[in-house]
Amino acid sequence: MGMPLEMNTMIVTKGREKRIEENTFSLVKEGYRLYPIDIPIDIRKTMDSDTSGQALIKKVELEANTTTITYQLISLNSTN
């Protein structure tokens, strides 16, 4: 029996991210997903929005059909 697995190359937050520390955030996504670790990737609010910044994913946890990622914001694009 197979397990559905999605590979992602960007973080789409939909406004659900939670701040852990100053530049460290946690995000829970539905389903099992793989992300590149310690490689800068884009962050977006939605799939169709402009890039909000870049982050380094520090930890990926797969459990009970959810994926929890912990990432560090390394750059933020100004909205001005």
Secondary structure per residue as TSV (DSSP state, phi and psi in degrees):
chain	resnum	aa	ss	phi	psi
A	1	M	-	360.0	133.9
A	2	G	-	-89.1	164.8
A	3	M	-	-122.0	124.7
A	4	P	-	-66.9	133.4
A	5	L	-	-141.2	131.7
A	6	E	E	-114.0	137.7
A	7	M	E	-104.3	126.6
A	8	N	-	-116.5	142.7
A	9	T	S	-118.8	11.5
A	10	M	E	-150.9	160.5
A	11	I	E	-103.0	123.2
A	12	V	E	-112.1	112.0
A	13	T	-	-88.4	-32.2
A	14	K	T	51.7	26.6
A	15	G	T	74.6	14.9
A	16	R	-	-100.2	4.6
A	17	E	-	-70.3	150.4
A	18	K	E	-123.7	130.5
A	19	R	E	-75.4	129.0
A	20	I	S	-98.1	-48.7
A	21	E	S	-135.7	-166.4
A	22	E	S	-53.1	-55.4
A	23	N	S	-117.2	16.0
A	24	T	E	-113.5	132.5
A	25	F	E	-130.8	159.0
A	26	S	E	-124.8	143.8
A	27	L	E	-143.5	130.0
A	28	V	E	-104.1	126.4
A	29	K	E	-118.2	146.5
A	30	E	E	-75.9	140.6
A	31	G	S	88.3	174.6
A	32	Y	-	-94.4	126.1
A	33	R	E	-135.9	144.5
A	34	L	E	-110.2	141.3
A	35	Y	-	-131.6	149.9
A	36	P	-	-69.9	134.7
A	37	I	S	-99.9	137.7
A	38	D	S	60.5	29.6
A	39	I	S	-125.9	129.6
A	40	P	-	-59.4	127.2
A	41	I	E	-131.8	157.7
A	42	D	E	-73.5	149.5
A	43	I	E	-116.5	134.8
A	44	R	E	-136.1	151.5
A	45	K	S	-73.6	-42.1
A	46	T	S	-134.6	167.9
A	47	M	T	-60.2	-32.9
A	48	D	T	-95.0	-5.7
A	49	S	S	-81.5	166.4
A	50	D	-	-70.6	160.6
A	51	T	-	-65.9	130.7
A	52	S	-	-85.4	-25.0
A	53	G	E	167.6	-161.9
A	54	Q	E	-130.8	152.4
A	55	A	E	-143.0	160.9
A	56	L	E	-112.0	123.0
A	57	I	E	-79.7	128.1
A	58	K	E	-101.7	-28.7
A	59	K	E	-152.1	140.3
A	60	V	E	-126.5	125.1
A	61	E	E	-121.9	126.2
A	62	L	E	-108.8	123.9
A	63	E	E	-162.4	133.6
A	64	A	T	50.5	49.7
A	65	N	T	59.9	28.9
A	66	T	E	-134.1	155.5
A	67	T	E	-122.6	127.6
A	68	T	E	-112.7	123.8
A	69	I	E	-113.2	144.9
A	70	T	E	-116.9	124.6
A	71	Y	E	-135.7	155.6
A	72	Q	E	-111.1	123.4
A	73	L	E	-72.3	124.2
A	74	I	E	-109.7	-21.6
A	75	S	E	-152.2	147.8
A	76	L	E	-129.2	127.2
A	77	N	-	-82.6	131.5
A	78	S	-	-69.3	143.2
A	79	T	-	-91.5	1.5
A	80	N	-	-81.2	360.0
